[in-house]
Amino acid sequence: MSITAKVFKTETFGAVDGPGVRLVIFLQGCHFRCIYCHNPESWEMTSLQARSVSVKDIIDLYERNKTFYEKGGITLSGGEPMLQAEFIKELGKECQARNIHLAIDTSACNFAQKKADYEQLLDLVNLWIIDIKALDSKLHKKLTGSDYLAGAELAKFLETKNKPFWLRQVIIQGINNDKQHIDQFANFIKSLKNCQKAEILSFHNLASDKYKSLGIDYPCKDIKMLSTPEFEDLKSYLDKLIHN
């Protein structure tokens, strides 16, 4: 019996989840409870939105639009895709055999418990896109419910293995939108030679209706989005720090 994954969404023309145009598969399940999560329907491993998908299903979908993906590939996102590592291993082998670029967008929430899974995927995954929730354990706890700096630990692990990765961090009004936090992020980036790209993303509250429909209190309901000039100023500040 072939391994299947629980998937809650697919995006056939992703432009920001790795290089080129990509097929993005959103896998079900996550251990973190980020206050700004925009996919609360992905938290539990079982959900009304989730469906079972095989490796063949994903490859067939890729092949149907192969012309568009030739400079891109497949990205697994979530939720947290690494909760379904056995499936990723099988997909990774198939992608490798077909010369398909495979990226994993991860918060590494289970890295401490399942490091062996990450080890076994090192030669099958072409790019890791790591969500750095915070670089301070107290803030990480406030944002995710866990004080383990999972994303940072994965980045340092990949650095020792000489594997490429991208780093991302969400910036939230009144929480980490100050230059002290940007300084901290920049210093971390500059300590890593295998970080190919780093960026900050602006918090948005577009998921508020999802929380309401699911009967979940939205932790960020009173947080305002950063204005475009405010966010662009922080982006420029980060760029200057990491390129100087």
Secondary structure, 3 states (H helix, E strand, C coil): CCCEEEEEEEEEEECCCCCCCEEEEEECCCCCCCCCCCCHHHCCCCCCCCEEEEHHHHHHHHHHCHHHHCCCEEEEEECCHHHHHHHHHHHHHHHHHHCCCEEEEECCCCCCCCHHHHHHCCCCCCEEEEECCCCCHHHHHHHHCCCCCHHHHHHHHHHHCCCCEEEEEEECCCCCCCHHHHHHHHHHHHCCCCEEEEEEEECCCCCHHHHHHHCCCCCCCCCCCCCHHHHHHHHHHHHHHHCC
